[in-house]
Amino acid sequence: MNPNDAPILEFDPTREAIFEAVQVPYIQKGTQREMPERVVLCYFQEVIAKVVAEYGARRLTTLRSEIGPNDVYTLEHQGVAVALAHPGVGAPLAAGFLEELIGLGGRMFIAVGGAGTLVPDLTLGHVIVPTAAVRDEGTSYHYMPASREVQPTPNVLEAILATLTERDVPFVTGKTWTTDAIFRETRGKAARRVAEGCICVEMEASACFAVARFRDVGFGQLLYAGDDLSGEVWDDRGWAGHATGREAIFRLAVDAITRIPS
């Protein structure tokens, strides 16, 4: 397809946009705060609430959007400062919040979330480390030219794999399918994604990988196997209530982010 046939293919490599995250008024004010280089992005609000309540995390600043305030916290793990925030749901919001956290001073990121499984052998809670993300969303195309997939940054991926290995946590690696349309995951599309190596599906990874590469920061992802799309019928498997697994994968992310050199 000719790039002129679809606006999403019109990648512009110009570094400076009309409006940059660092121009957001509360980001400008927030740059005076002590923002850690290392950031864990946690999709689980209940885990964030527990960490704040039980482990002394303090509020650092607040990201804002039309869905309301989104607090950024800081905590200390093994003597290393780590920021904690919810990344927003869906590629556009996650990319926007990532841009703002970079504007505040974040330089290394690990996101933790759940994903739908596309292959039957991934039981509920199984840890997944994406080694690439298929770009079936729109946001990443504004950060890099059109391509089939995008990878996490190597140093963050290595830290995640080393942490899981050291802690003897069973995990699988593979591609994830990032899509904007959760109610348009057809059987035909799912089969094509599995054929190209995807083992799970979610909504943000490829966009965040692309933003990180454009902004030259580190980004990796930890996922746990949630609902099952591999069978004849979709199976929720109660994944949203898997509290133990959700907190455990968050702790693994904190361990991993602290082992990356500044």
Contacts in CASP RR format, 6 or more apart in sequence:
PFRMAT RR
TARGET T0000
AUTHOR 0000-0000-0000
METHOD contacts of the structure
MODEL  1
MNPNDAPILEFDPTREAIFEAVQVPYIQKGTQREMPERVVLCYFQEVIAK
VVAEYGARRLTTLRSEIGPNDVYTLEHQGVAVALAHPGVGAPLAAGFLEE
LIGLGGRMFIAVGGAGTLVPDLTLGHVIVPTAAVRDEGTSYHYMPASREV
QPTPNVLEAILATLTERDVPFVTGKTWTTDAIFRETRGKAARRVAEGCIC
VEMEASACFAVARFRDVGFGQLLYAGDDLSGEVWDDRGWAGHATGREAIF
RLAVDAITRIPS
1 9 0 8 1.000
3 9 0 8 1.000
3 10 0 8 1.000
3 11 0 8 1.000
3 146 0 8 1.000
4 10 0 8 1.000
8 138 0 8 1.000
8 141 0 8 1.000
8 146 0 8 1.000
9 141 0 8 1.000
9 146 0 8 1.000
11 141 0 8 1.000
11 142 0 8 1.000
11 144 0 8 1.000
11 145 0 8 1.000
11 146 0 8 1.000
13 145 0 8 1.000
21 27 0 8 1.000
21 96 0 8 1.000
21 99 0 8 1.000
21 100 0 8 1.000
21 102 0 8 1.000
21 103 0 8 1.000
22 28 0 8 1.000
22 31 0 8 1.000
22 103 0 8 1.000
24 100 0 8 1.000
26 61 0 8 1.000
26 62 0 8 1.000
26 63 0 8 1.000
26 64 0 8 1.000
27 100 0 8 1.000
27 103 0 8 1.000
27 104 0 8 1.000
30 61 0 8 1.000
30 104 0 8 1.000
31 103 0 8 1.000
31 104 0 8 1.000
31 105 0 8 1.000
33 60 0 8 1.000
33 61 0 8 1.000
33 104 0 8 1.000
34 60 0 8 1.000
34 74 0 8 1.000
34 81 0 8 1.000
35 60 0 8 1.000
35 61 0 8 1.000
35 72 0 8 1.000
35 74 0 8 1.000
35 83 0 8 1.000
35 101 0 8 1.000
35 104 0 8 1.000
35 105 0 8 1.000
35 106 0 8 1.000
36 74 0 8 1.000
36 80 0 8 1.000
36 81 0 8 1.000
36 82 0 8 1.000
36 83 0 8 1.000
36 106 0 8 1.000
37 105 0 8 1.000
37 106 0 8 1.000
37 107 0 8 1.000
37 108 0 8 1.000
37 262 0 8 1.000
38 80 0 8 1.000
38 81 0 8 1.000
38 82 0 8 1.000
38 83 0 8 1.000
38 106 0 8 1.000
38 107 0 8 1.000
38 108 0 8 1.000
38 109 0 8 1.000
38 257 0 8 1.000
38 258 0 8 1.000
38 260 0 8 1.000
39 82 0 8 1.000
39 83 0 8 1.000
39 84 0 8 1.000
39 85 0 8 1.000
39 101 0 8 1.000
39 106 0 8 1.000
39 108 0 8 1.000
39 109 0 8 1.000
39 110 0 8 1.000
39 257 0 8 1.000
40 82 0 8 1.000
40 83 0 8 1.000
40 84 0 8 1.000
40 85 0 8 1.000
40 109 0 8 1.000
40 110 0 8 1.000
40 111 0 8 1.000
40 112 0 8 1.000
40 250 0 8 1.000
40 253 0 8 1.000
40 254 0 8 1.000
40 257 0 8 1.000
41 85 0 8 1.000
41 86 0 8 1.000
41 87 0 8 1.000
41 94 0 8 1.000
41 97 0 8 1.000
41 98 0 8 1.000
41 101 0 8 1.000
41 109 0 8 1.000
41 110 0 8 1.000
41 111 0 8 1.000
41 112 0 8 1.000
42 48 0 8 1.000
42 84 0 8 1.000
42 85 0 8 1.000
42 86 0 8 1.000
42 87 0 8 1.000
42 111 0 8 1.000
42 112 0 8 1.000
42 113 0 8 1.000
42 250 0 8 1.000
42 253 0 8 1.000
43 86 0 8 1.000
43 87 0 8 1.000
43 88 0 8 1.000
43 89 0 8 1.000
43 111 0 8 1.000
43 112 0 8 1.000
43 113 0 8 1.000
43 114 0 8 1.000
44 112 0 8 1.000
44 113 0 8 1.000
44 246 0 8 1.000
44 247 0 8 1.000
44 250 0 8 1.000
45 86 0 8 1.000
46 243 0 8 1.000
46 246 0 8 1.000
47 246 0 8 1.000
47 247 0 8 1.000
47 250 0 8 1.000
48 73 0 8 1.000
48 84 0 8 1.000
48 86 0 8 1.000
50 247 0 8 1.000
51 57 0 8 1.000
51 73 0 8 1.000
51 75 0 8 1.000
51 84 0 8 1.000
51 250 0 8 1.000
52 59 0 8 1.000
52 73 0 8 1.000
55 75 0 8 1.000
56 75 0 8 1.000
57 73 0 8 1.000
57 74 0 8 1.000
57 75 0 8 1.000
57 84 0 8 1.000
58 73 0 8 1.000
58 74 0 8 1.000
58 75 0 8 1.000
59 71 0 8 1.000
59 72 0 8 1.000
59 73 0 8 1.000
60 71 0 8 1.000
60 72 0 8 1.000
60 73 0 8 1.000
60 74 0 8 1.000
60 83 0 8 1.000
61 71 0 8 1.000
61 72 0 8 1.000
61 104 0 8 1.000
62 69 0 8 1.000
62 70 0 8 1.000
62 71 0 8 1.000
62 72 0 8 1.000
63 69 0 8 1.000
63 70 0 8 1.000
63 71 0 8 1.000
63 72 0 8 1.000
63 85 0 8 1.000
63 97 0 8 1.000
63 100 0 8 1.000
63 101 0 8 1.000
64 70 0 8 1.000
65 93 0 8 1.000
65 97 0 8 1.000
67 93 0 8 1.000
70 85 0 8 1.000
70 86 0 8 1.000
70 88 0 8 1.000
70 97 0 8 1.000
71 85 0 8 1.000
72 83 0 8 1.000
72 84 0 8 1.000
72 85 0 8 1.000
72 101 0 8 1.000
72 104 0 8 1.000
73 83 0 8 1.000
73 84 0 8 1.000
73 85 0 8 1.000
74 81 0 8 1.000
74 82 0 8 1.000
74 83 0 8 1.000
74 84 0 8 1.000
75 81 0 8 1.000
75 82 0 8 1.000
75 84 0 8 1.000
76 82 0 8 1.000
77 254 0 8 1.000
77 255 0 8 1.000
77 258 0 8 1.000
78 258 0 8 1.000
79 258 0 8 1.000
80 258 0 8 1.000
82 254 0 8 1.000
82 257 0 8 1.000
82 258 0 8 1.000
83 101 0 8 1.000
83 106 0 8 1.000
85 97 0 8 1.000
85 101 0 8 1.000
86 97 0 8 1.000
87 93 0 8 1.000
87 94 0 8 1.000
87 97 0 8 1.000
87 98 0 8 1.000
87 111 0 8 1.000
87 204 0 8 1.000
87 208 0 8 1.000
88 94 0 8 1.000
88 97 0 8 1.000
88 204 0 8 1.000
89 203 0 8 1.000
89 204 0 8 1.000
90 137 0 8 1.000
90 180 0 8 1.000
90 203 0 8 1.000
90 204 0 8 1.000
90 207 0 8 1.000
91 137 0 8 1.000
91 138 0 8 1.000
91 139 0 8 1.000
91 140 0 8 1.000
91 178 0 8 1.000
91 180 0 8 1.000
91 203 0 8 1.000
91 204 0 8 1.000
91 206 0 8 1.000
91 207 0 8 1.000
91 208 0 8 1.000
92 138 0 8 1.000
92 139 0 8 1.000
92 207 0 8 1.000
94 111 0 8 1.000
94 203 0 8 1.000
94 204 0 8 1.000
94 207 0 8 1.000
94 208 0 8 1.000
95 139 0 8 1.000
95 143 0 8 1.000
95 204 0 8 1.000
95 207 0 8 1.000
95 208 0 8 1.000
95 210 0 8 1.000
95 211 0 8 1.000
96 211 0 8 1.000
98 109 0 8 1.000
98 208 0 8 1.000
98 211 0 8 1.000
98 212 0 8 1.000
98 219 0 8 1.000
99 211 0 8 1.000
99 215 0 8 1.000
101 109 0 8 1.000
102 211 0 8 1.000
102 215 0 8 1.000
102 217 0 8 1.000
106 217 0 8 1.000
107 217 0 8 1.000
107 218 0 8 1.000
108 156 0 8 1.000
108 217 0 8 1.000
108 218 0 8 1.000
108 219 0 8 1.000
108 257 0 8 1.000
108 260 0 8 1.000
109 156 0 8 1.000
109 208 0 8 1.000
109 212 0 8 1.000
109 217 0 8 1.000
109 218 0 8 1.000
109 219 0 8 1.000
109 220 0 8 1.000
109 257 0 8 1.000
110 156 0 8 1.000
110 159 0 8 1.000
110 160 0 8 1.000
110 219 0 8 1.000
110 220 0 8 1.000
110 221 0 8 1.000
110 222 0 8 1.000
110 253 0 8 1.000
110 256 0 8 1.000
110 257 0 8 1.000
111 204 0 8 1.000
111 205 0 8 1.000
111 208 0 8 1.000
111 219 0 8 1.000
111 220 0 8 1.000
111 221 0 8 1.000
111 222 0 8 1.000
111 253 0 8 1.000
112 221 0 8 1.000
112 222 0 8 1.000
112 223 0 8 1.000
112 249 0 8 1.000
112 250 0 8 1.000
112 252 0 8 1.000
112 253 0 8 1.000
113 202 0 8 1.000
113 221 0 8 1.000
113 222 0 8 1.000
113 223 0 8 1.000
113 224 0 8 1.000
113 246 0 8 1.000
113 249 0 8 1.000
114 202 0 8 1.000
114 223 0 8 1.000
114 224 0 8 1.000
114 225 0 8 1.000
114 226 0 8 1.000
114 239 0 8 1.000
115 128 0 8 1.000
115 176 0 8 1.000
115 200 0 8 1.000
115 201 0 8 1.000
115 202 0 8 1.000
115 223 0 8 1.000
115 224 0 8 1.000
115 225 0 8 1.000
115 226 0 8 1.000
116 200 0 8 1.000
116 201 0 8 1.000
116 202 0 8 1.000
116 225 0 8 1.000
116 226 0 8 1.000
116 227 0 8 1.000
116 228 0 8 1.000
116 229 0 8 1.000
116 239 0 8 1.000
117 126 0 8 1.000
117 199 0 8 1.000
117 200 0 8 1.000
117 225 0 8 1.000
117 226 0 8 1.000
117 227 0 8 1.000
117 228 0 8 1.000
117 229 0 8 1.000
117 230 0 8 1.000
118 177 0 8 1.000
118 190 0 8 1.000
118 193 0 8 1.000
118 194 0 8 1.000
118 198 0 8 1.000
118 199 0 8 1.000
118 200 0 8 1.000
118 201 0 8 1.000
118 229 0 8 1.000
118 230 0 8 1.000
119 194 0 8 1.000
119 199 0 8 1.000
119 230 0 8 1.000
120 228 0 8 1.000
120 230 0 8 1.000
120 231 0 8 1.000
122 128 0 8 1.000
122 172 0 8 1.000
122 199 0 8 1.000
122 200 0 8 1.000
122 225 0 8 1.000
122 228 0 8 1.000
122 230 0 8 1.000
123 225 0 8 1.000
124 225 0 8 1.000
124 226 0 8 1.000
124 237 0 8 1.000
124 238 0 8 1.000
124 239 0 8 1.000
124 242 0 8 1.000
125 224 0 8 1.000
125 225 0 8 1.000
125 226 0 8 1.000
125 239 0 8 1.000
125 242 0 8 1.000
125 245 0 8 1.000
126 170 0 8 1.000
126 171 0 8 1.000
126 172 0 8 1.000
126 224 0 8 1.000
126 225 0 8 1.000
127 164 0 8 1.000
127 169 0 8 1.000
127 170 0 8 1.000
127 171 0 8 1.000
127 172 0 8 1.000
127 222 0 8 1.000
127 223 0 8 1.000
127 224 0 8 1.000
127 225 0 8 1.000
127 249 0 8 1.000
127 252 0 8 1.000
128 171 0 8 1.000
128 172 0 8 1.000
128 173 0 8 1.000
128 174 0 8 1.000
128 176 0 8 1.000
128 199 0 8 1.000
128 200 0 8 1.000
128 222 0 8 1.000
128 223 0 8 1.000
128 224 0 8 1.000
128 225 0 8 1.000
129 157 0 8 1.000
129 160 0 8 1.000
129 161 0 8 1.000
129 164 0 8 1.000
129 171 0 8 1.000
129 172 0 8 1.000
129 173 0 8 1.000
129 174 0 8 1.000
129 221 0 8 1.000
129 222 0 8 1.000
129 223 0 8 1.000
130 152 0 8 1.000
130 173 0 8 1.000
130 174 0 8 1.000
130 175 0 8 1.000
130 176 0 8 1.000
130 200 0 8 1.000
130 205 0 8 1.000
130 220 0 8 1.000
130 221 0 8 1.000
130 223 0 8 1.000
131 151 0 8 1.000
131 152 0 8 1.000
131 157 0 8 1.000
131 173 0 8 1.000
131 174 0 8 1.000
131 175 0 8 1.000
132 149 0 8 1.000
132 150 0 8 1.000
132 151 0 8 1.000
132 152 0 8 1.000
132 174 0 8 1.000
132 175 0 8 1.000
132 176 0 8 1.000
133 149 0 8 1.000
133 150 0 8 1.000
133 151 0 8 1.000
133 175 0 8 1.000
133 176 0 8 1.000
133 177 0 8 1.000
133 178 0 8 1.000
133 205 0 8 1.000
133 206 0 8 1.000
133 209 0 8 1.000
134 148 0 8 1.000
134 149 0 8 1.000
134 175 0 8 1.000
134 176 0 8 1.000
134 177 0 8 1.000
134 178 0 8 1.000
134 193 0 8 1.000
134 196 0 8 1.000
134 198 0 8 1.000
134 206 0 8 1.000
135 141 0 8 1.000
135 147 0 8 1.000
135 148 0 8 1.000
135 149 0 8 1.000
135 150 0 8 1.000
135 178 0 8 1.000
135 206 0 8 1.000
135 210 0 8 1.000
136 177 0 8 1.000
136 178 0 8 1.000
136 179 0 8 1.000
136 180 0 8 1.000
136 193 0 8 1.000
136 206 0 8 1.000
137 178 0 8 1.000
137 179 0 8 1.000
137 180 0 8 1.000
137 203 0 8 1.000
137 204 0 8 1.000
137 206 0 8 1.000
137 207 0 8 1.000
138 180 0 8 1.000
138 207 0 8 1.000
139 207 0 8 1.000
139 210 0 8 1.000
139 211 0 8 1.000
140 150 0 8 1.000
140 178 0 8 1.000
140 206 0 8 1.000
140 207 0 8 1.000
140 209 0 8 1.000
140 210 0 8 1.000
140 211 0 8 1.000
143 207 0 8 1.000
143 210 0 8 1.000
143 211 0 8 1.000
143 213 0 8 1.000
143 214 0 8 1.000
144 150 0 8 1.000
144 210 0 8 1.000
144 213 0 8 1.000
144 214 0 8 1.000
148 196 0 8 1.000
149 175 0 8 1.000
149 206 0 8 1.000
150 206 0 8 1.000
150 209 0 8 1.000
150 210 0 8 1.000
150 213 0 8 1.000
151 157 0 8 1.000
151 209 0 8 1.000
152 209 0 8 1.000
152 212 0 8 1.000
152 218 0 8 1.000
152 219 0 8 1.000
152 220 0 8 1.000
152 221 0 8 1.000
153 209 0 8 1.000
153 212 0 8 1.000
153 213 0 8 1.000
153 217 0 8 1.000
153 218 0 8 1.000
153 219 0 8 1.000
153 220 0 8 1.000
155 218 0 8 1.000
155 260 0 8 1.000
156 218 0 8 1.000
156 219 0 8 1.000
156 220 0 8 1.000
156 256 0 8 1.000
156 257 0 8 1.000
156 260 0 8 1.000
157 220 0 8 1.000
159 256 0 8 1.000
159 257 0 8 1.000
159 259 0 8 1.000
159 260 0 8 1.000
160 220 0 8 1.000
160 222 0 8 1.000
160 252 0 8 1.000
160 253 0 8 1.000
160 256 0 8 1.000
161 173 0 8 1.000
162 256 0 8 1.000
162 259 0 8 1.000
163 252 0 8 1.000
163 255 0 8 1.000
163 256 0 8 1.000
163 259 0 8 1.000
164 171 0 8 1.000
164 252 0 8 1.000
164 256 0 8 1.000
167 252 0 8 1.000
167 255 0 8 1.000
169 252 0 8 1.000
172 199 0 8 1.000
174 197 0 8 1.000
174 198 0 8 1.000
174 199 0 8 1.000
175 193 0 8 1.000
175 196 0 8 1.000
175 197 0 8 1.000
175 198 0 8 1.000
175 199 0 8 1.000
176 198 0 8 1.000
176 199 0 8 1.000
176 200 0 8 1.000
176 201 0 8 1.000
176 202 0 8 1.000
176 205 0 8 1.000
176 206 0 8 1.000
176 221 0 8 1.000
176 223 0 8 1.000
177 190 0 8 1.000
177 193 0 8 1.000
177 198 0 8 1.000
177 200 0 8 1.000
177 201 0 8 1.000
177 202 0 8 1.000
178 201 0 8 1.000
178 202 0 8 1.000
178 203 0 8 1.000
178 204 0 8 1.000
178 205 0 8 1.000
178 206 0 8 1.000
178 207 0 8 1.000
179 185 0 8 1.000
179 201 0 8 1.000
179 203 0 8 1.000
180 203 0 8 1.000
182 203 0 8 1.000
185 201 0 8 1.000
185 229 0 8 1.000
190 201 0 8 1.000
190 229 0 8 1.000
193 201 0 8 1.000
200 223 0 8 1.000
200 225 0 8 1.000
201 229 0 8 1.000
202 223 0 8 1.000
205 221 0 8 1.000
208 219 0 8 1.000
208 220 0 8 1.000
208 221 0 8 1.000
209 219 0 8 1.000
209 220 0 8 1.000
209 221 0 8 1.000
211 219 0 8 1.000
212 218 0 8 1.000
212 219 0 8 1.000
212 220 0 8 1.000
222 249 0 8 1.000
222 252 0 8 1.000
222 253 0 8 1.000
222 256 0 8 1.000
223 249 0 8 1.000
224 242 0 8 1.000
224 245 0 8 1.000
224 246 0 8 1.000
224 249 0 8 1.000
225 239 0 8 1.000
226 237 0 8 1.000
226 238 0 8 1.000
226 239 0 8 1.000
226 242 0 8 1.000
227 234 0 8 1.000
227 235 0 8 1.000
227 236 0 8 1.000
227 237 0 8 1.000
227 238 0 8 1.000
227 239 0 8 1.000
228 234 0 8 1.000
228 235 0 8 1.000
228 237 0 8 1.000
END
